[in-house]
Amino acid sequence: MASMLGTSTAILASRSLVSPSSKPATVPSISINPGKGYGRKLYGGTGIQGRKGRPRFHFAVTNVATEVNPVEQAQKLAAKESQRPVFPFAAIVGQDEMKLCLLLNVIDPKIGGVMIMGDRGTGKSTTVRSLVDLLPEIKVVFGDPYNSDPEDPEAMGIEVREKVTNGEELTVTMNKINMVDLPLGATEDRVCGTIDIEKALTEGVKAFEPGLLAKANRGILYVDEVNLLDDHLVDVLLDSAASGWNTVEREGISISHPARFILIGSGNPEEGELRPQLLDRFGMHAQVGTVRDAELRVKIVEERARFDKNPKEFRDSYKAEQEKLQQQIASARSNLSSVQIEQDLKVKISKVCAELNVDGLRGDIVTNRAAKAVAALKGRDKVTAEDIATVIPNCLRHRLRKDPLESIDSGVLVIEKFYEVFS
């Protein structure tokens, strides 16, 4: 049970830098069985075995040099060993729906994040933070505070873009995707970044100290108890999530940088609901309940006790399963672009959204993306109706609420409409 993913998935972070031609590791086939309980099964009845708009930049990026520095790699390894131990993702018992939503967002960040709501003490924060071991590595410009993509001019910071324009060579390294915690008590300056006005006036330079949004660019921004977040920080997140850029305006000085991140939030509905504008920014919505099975509860308590007693030994016992899970994620990410969804299925998805009176088109887009990610996770290149059934409740139920005082639907309405349309 604790090994939940029979053929678990992949962390690019555990690998050394590989060449672009490297093939992803072959992983066993996966079977997903919606609606069934699971031993080694995953996610919402899923069993796994096996800008303010910014202008576009059209110049070609050709002056890129990839450099592998052994000293830097050793420093990364030492830093990883010195970090506070994290509970292994593969050791999480139950909570399938939440785990599936998290994995799908790692496979395809464009899904748009996930909002996790449920009872207190159900492992929401533990599960999200355990994801850090599975996050893959990405190419970034060395020394850049915004994790600029050396191959995408639109995801570059201003300084890196100027270097490319001037024909300078970029030094590229592989860094693991960042997971940034946004504290509830954070100040706006800490989140957005600060401008050193004195240095700007005396030296005539834009002295900018990047904030959490800069660090989270091309990574994950996690907000625990997101429904308690101050309104002014909610406004900042809405602005950055909508445009993909963060703009800081101070004393007539304006600085912008890319801020594209996967937004993950968790909270207890008893403490209040989210503003509708922010809720709509989450691609998926996962509901978490308290485990009622006595044997399962004992298993969870025992696993936690083992971890608290000797974290290193506990993590080592799940090392093989974690590596399999990392490999499966890597394979799914590399194969995602080849996954196809038939026109007939696209029409049916949109028909479900239309008949449920879902506002906007985000529901259609996210459902298509999530279904493709499920197919990639299962090692297939074509989406089936079963894949759509697995994810459509998570993609649509938080978009049905018209009255802020209403509670979010459990997904029953979505499933009923799904079977009505797809039958």
C-alpha positions in Angstrom: 0.0 0.0 0.0 2.7 2.4 0.9 4.4 1.6 -2.3 1.3 3.0 -4.1 2.6 3.2 -7.5 3.5 -0.2 -8.6 5.7 1.1 -11.3 6.4 4.5 -10.0 8.0 7.6 -11.7 11.1 9.8 -12.5 13.1 12.6 -11.1 15.4 14.3 -13.5 16.8 15.9 -10.4 18.5 12.6 -9.5 20.2 12.3 -12.8 23.4 14.0 -14.0 23.2 16.2 -17.0 22.2 14.2 -20.1 22.5 15.0 -23.7 19.4 16.0 -25.7 19.6 12.8 -27.6 19.3 10.6 -24.5 16.2 8.4 -24.6 14.0 8.2 -21.5 14.1 5.0 -19.6 11.5 2.4 -20.7 8.9 1.9 -18.0 6.4 -0.9 -17.6 2.8 -0.5 -18.8 0.3 1.3 -16.5 -3.3 0.4 -15.9 -5.7 3.0 -14.6 -9.0 1.7 -13.2 -11.4 4.5 -12.4 -13.6 4.1 -9.4 -11.9 1.1 -7.8 -10.2 0.9 -4.5 -6.5 0.2 -4.6 -3.7 -1.4 -2.9 -0.9 -0.2 -5.1 -3.3 2.1 -6.8 -3.3 5.8 -7.3 -5.2 8.9 -7.4 -8.9 9.2 -7.5 -9.6 5.6 -8.3 -6.6 5.5 -10.6 -4.3 2.5 -10.4 -0.8 2.8 -11.6 1.2 -0.2 -12.3 3.3 -0.9 -14.5 0.9 39.4 -19.2 -0.1 42.2 -18.7 0.8 40.9 -22.2 4.4 41.1 -23.2 5.7 41.5 -26.7 6.9 38.3 -28.5 10.5 38.0 -29.3 11.4 36.5 -32.6 15.2 36.4 -32.6 16.8 33.0 -32.8 18.7 31.7 -29.8 21.9 30.1 -31.2 24.7 31.2 -28.9 24.1 28.7 -26.1 26.9 26.7 -24.5 26.1 23.9 -22.1 28.6 23.4 -19.4 28.8 20.7 -16.8 30.8 21.8 -13.8 31.9 18.9 -11.5 32.4 21.2 -8.6 28.9 22.7 -9.1 27.4 19.2 -9.3 29.2 18.2 -6.0 27.8 21.3 -4.4 24.3 20.4 -5.5 24.7 17.0 -4.0 26.0 18.3 -0.7 23.2 20.8 -0.5 20.6 18.1 -1.2 22.1 15.9 1.6 22.0 18.7 4.1 18.4 19.6 3.5 15.7 18.7 6.0 14.5 15.1 5.1 11.2 15.0 3.2 8.6 12.2 3.6 8.8 10.1 0.4 6.0 10.5 -2.1 5.8 6.8 -2.7 5.2 6.2 1.0 2.0 8.3 1.1 -0.9 6.0 1.9 -4.2 6.7 0.1 -5.3 10.2 -1.1 -5.2 9.0 -4.7 -7.0 12.0 -6.2 -4.6 14.5 -4.7 -1.6 12.6 -5.8 -2.8 12.2 -9.4 -3.5 15.9 -9.7 0.0 16.7 -8.5 1.7 14.2 -10.8 -0.3 15.5 -13.8 0.9 19.0 -13.1 4.5 17.9 -13.0 4.1 16.1 -16.3 2.4 19.1 -17.9 2.9 22.4 -16.0 0.5 24.1 -18.4 -2.5 22.4 -16.7 -2.3 25.3 -14.3 -1.8 24.0 -10.8 -4.1 22.3 -8.3 -6.2 23.5 -5.4 -6.3 20.9 -2.6 -9.1 21.2 0.0 -9.9 18.8 2.8 -10.0 18.0 6.5 -7.2 19.1 8.7 -4.5 16.5 9.4 -5.1 14.6 6.2 -1.5 15.0 4.8 -2.1 17.8 2.3 1.1 19.7 3.1 3.1 16.5 3.6 2.1 15.2 0.2 2.8 18.5 -1.7 6.2 18.9 -0.1 7.1 15.2 -0.8 6.7 16.1 -4.4 10.1 17.9 -4.3 12.0 14.6 -4.7 10.2 13.8 -7.9 10.7 17.2 -9.7 12.7 16.9 -12.9 15.7 19.0 -13.9 15.4 21.8 -16.5 17.8 23.8 -18.5 18.5 27.2 -17.0 20.9 30.0 -17.7 23.7 29.8 -15.1 23.5 32.4 -12.4 20.2 33.9 -13.5 17.9 34.6 -10.6 14.8 34.0 -12.8 15.7 30.5 -14.0 15.5 31.8 -17.5 15.0 29.2 -20.3 18.0 29.4 -22.7 15.8 28.2 -25.6 12.7 30.4 -25.1 13.3 34.1 -25.4 9.8 34.8 -23.9 10.8 33.0 -20.7 14.0 35.0 -20.3 14.8 37.7 -17.9 15.7 41.2 -19.3 19.5 40.8 -18.7 19.6 37.4 -20.4 17.6 38.6 -23.3 20.0 41.5 -23.8 22.9 39.1 -23.8 21.3 37.0 -26.5 20.5 40.2 -28.5 24.2 41.3 -28.2 25.4 37.9 -29.4 26.9 36.8 -26.1 27.3 33.2 -25.3 25.0 31.8 -22.5 26.3 29.3 -19.9 23.6 26.7 -19.4 23.2 24.3 -16.5 20.7 21.8 -15.3 18.7 22.7 -12.2 15.9 20.9 -10.4 12.5 22.7 -10.7 12.1 24.9 -7.7 9.3 24.5 -5.1 8.8 27.8 -3.3 6.7 28.1 -0.1 4.7 31.3 0.1 4.2 32.1 3.9 0.8 33.6 4.8 2.6 36.5 6.6 4.9 37.4 3.7 5.1 41.1 2.8 4.4 42.2 -0.8 8.0 43.3 -1.1 9.2 39.9 -0.2 6.8 38.3 -2.7 7.4 40.7 -5.6 10.9 41.8 -5.0 12.3 45.2 -3.9 14.0 48.1 -5.7 17.0 49.8 -4.0 15.9 53.4 -4.5 19.1 54.9 -2.9 21.3 52.9 -5.3 19.1 53.8 -8.2 19.3 57.5 -7.4 23.0 57.7 -6.5 24.4 55.2 -9.1 21.8 55.5 -11.8 21.2 51.7 -12.0 18.1 49.6 -11.4 19.2 47.7 -8.3 16.5 45.0 -8.0 16.4 42.3 -5.3 14.2 39.4 -6.7 11.4 38.0 -4.5 9.6 34.7 -4.2 7.9 35.1 -7.6 11.3 35.3 -9.3 12.5 32.2 -7.6 9.3 30.4 -8.5 9.6 31.1 -12.2 9.4 27.9 -14.2 8.8 26.1 -10.9 6.1 25.5 -8.3 4.6 28.1 -5.9 3.0 26.4 -2.9 0.6 28.3 -0.6 -0.5 26.4 2.5 -3.9 27.6 3.9 -4.3 29.6 0.7 -7.9 30.6 1.7 -6.4 32.6 4.6 -4.0 34.6 2.3 -4.3 38.4 2.5 -6.2 40.0 -0.3 -3.3 42.2 -1.4 -1.2 39.0 -2.0 -4.1 37.3 -3.7 -4.2 40.3 -6.1 -0.4 39.9 -6.8 -0.9 36.2 -7.5 -3.8 36.8 -9.8 -1.8 39.4 -11.8 1.2 37.2 -12.2 -0.8 34.1 -13.0 -2.8 35.9 -15.7 0.2 37.6 -17.4 3.1 35.3 -16.6 5.1 38.4 -15.6 5.7 40.2 -12.4 6.0 44.0 -12.5 7.4 46.1 -9.6 6.7 49.8 -9.6 8.5 52.0 -7.1 9.1 55.8 -7.1 8.9 56.0 -10.9 11.1 53.0 -11.5 9.6 49.9 -13.2 11.1 46.5 -13.4 9.5 43.3 -14.9 10.6 39.7 -15.0 9.0 36.4 -16.0 6.9 34.7 -13.4 5.3 31.6 -14.8 4.7 29.0 -12.1 2.5 26.0 -11.2 0.3 27.3 -8.4 -0.5 24.8 -5.7 -2.7 25.7 -2.8 -4.1 23.7 0.1 -6.6 24.6 2.7 -9.5 23.6 5.0 -12.9 24.6 3.7 -14.0 25.2 7.3 -11.7 28.2 7.5 -13.3 30.0 4.5 -13.6 29.7 0.8 -11.3 31.2 -1.9 -12.2 34.2 -3.9 -13.8 33.0 -7.2 -11.2 34.8 -9.3 -8.3 32.9 -7.6 -10.2 29.6 -7.5 -10.6 29.8 -11.3 -6.8 30.2 -11.7 -6.3 26.6 -10.4 -6.4 24.2 -13.3 -7.6 21.3 -11.1 -9.4 20.8 -7.8 -8.7 17.9 -5.5 -10.8 17.0 -2.5 -9.2 15.1 0.4 -11.1 13.3 3.1 -10.1 11.6 6.4 -9.3 7.9 6.1 -12.0 5.9 7.8 -10.6 2.4 7.5 -9.0 1.4 10.9 -6.2 -0.8 9.4 -5.3 2.0 6.9 -5.1 4.5 9.7 -2.8 2.2 11.7 -0.6 1.8 8.7 -0.3 5.6 8.3 0.5 6.1 12.0 3.2 3.3 11.8 4.8 4.8 8.7 4.9 8.2 10.2 6.5 6.8 13.4 9.2 5.0 11.3 10.0 8.2 9.5 10.2 10.3 12.7 12.5 7.8 14.3 15.0 7.5 11.5 14.2 9.6 8.4 17.3 8.5 6.4 16.6 4.8 6.9 12.9 5.3 6.1 13.7 7.2 2.9 16.3 4.5 1.9 13.6 1.9 2.2 11.5 3.6 -0.5 14.5 4.6 -2.7 13.7 2.0 -5.4 10.1 2.9 -5.6 10.9 6.6 -5.7 13.4 6.0 -8.6 10.7 4.0 -10.6 8.3 6.9 -10.0 10.9 9.4 -11.2 11.5 7.4 -14.4 7.8 7.1 -15.1 7.4 10.9 -14.8 10.4 11.5 -17.1 9.0 9.1 -19.7 5.6 10.8 -19.5 7.1 14.3 -19.9 9.1 13.3 -22.9 6.2 11.5 -24.6 3.5 14.1 -23.8 4.0 16.0 -27.1 3.2 12.9 -29.1 -0.1 12.1 -27.3 -3.2 12.8 -29.5 -6.9 13.2 -28.7 -9.5 12.6 -31.3 -11.8 15.3 -32.6 -14.9 13.4 -31.4 -13.6 13.3 -27.8 -12.7 17.1 -27.9 -16.3 17.9 -29.0 -17.8 15.7 -26.2 -15.6 17.4 -23.6 -16.8 20.8 -24.8 -20.4 19.6 -24.8 -20.1 18.5 -21.2 -18.7 22.0 -20.3 -21.4 23.8 -22.2 -24.2 21.7 -20.7 -22.8 22.2 -17.2 -22.8 26.0 -17.9 -19.1 26.3 -17.2 -18.0 30.0 -17.6 -15.2 30.6 -20.1 -13.0 28.0 -21.9 -10.5 27.2 -19.2 -12.4 24.0 -18.3 -12.2 22.7 -21.9 -8.5 23.5 -22.2 -7.5 22.0 -18.8 -9.6 18.8 -19.4 -7.9 18.2 -22.7 -4.4 18.8 -21.2 -5.1 16.6 -18.2 -6.4 13.8 -20.3 -3.3 13.8 -22.4 -1.1 13.8 -19.3 -3.0 10.7 -18.0 -2.4 9.0 -21.3 1.3 9.8 -21.2 1.5 8.6 -17.6 0.0 5.3 -18.8 2.5 5.1 -21.7 0.0 5.5 -24.5 0.0 8.0 -27.4 -3.8 8.3 -27.7 -6.4 9.6 -25.2 -9.4 7.4 -24.4 -12.8 8.2 -22.8 -11.5 6.4 -19.7 -8.7 9.0 -19.4 -11.2 11.8 -19.6 -13.4 10.2 -17.0 -10.5 10.0 -14.6 -9.7 13.8 -14.7 -12.9 15.6 -15.7 -14.4 16.0 -12.2 -11.1 17.6 -10.9 -11.0 19.9 -13.9 -14.6 21.2 -13.8 -16.2 20.9 -10.4 -14.7 24.1 -9.0 -16.0 26.0 -12.0 -19.7 25.1 -11.5 -20.3 27.4 -8.5 -22.2 30.5 -9.4 -22.9 31.7 -5.8 -19.8 32.3 -3.6 -21.9 30.9 -0.6 -22.4 27.6 -2.3 -20.1 24.7 -1.6 -18.0 23.2 -4.3 -19.7 20.1 -5.9 -18.1 16.8 -5.1 -18.0 15.9 -8.8 -21.2 13.9 -9.0 -22.8 16.4 -11.3 -19.8 16.3 -13.6 -19.7 12.5 -13.7 -23.4 12.3 -14.4 -23.2 14.7 -17.3 -20.0 12.9 -18.6 -21.8 9.6 -18.8 -24.9 11.2 -20.4 -22.7 12.8 -23.1 -20.2 10.0 -23.7 -22.7 7.2 -23.7 
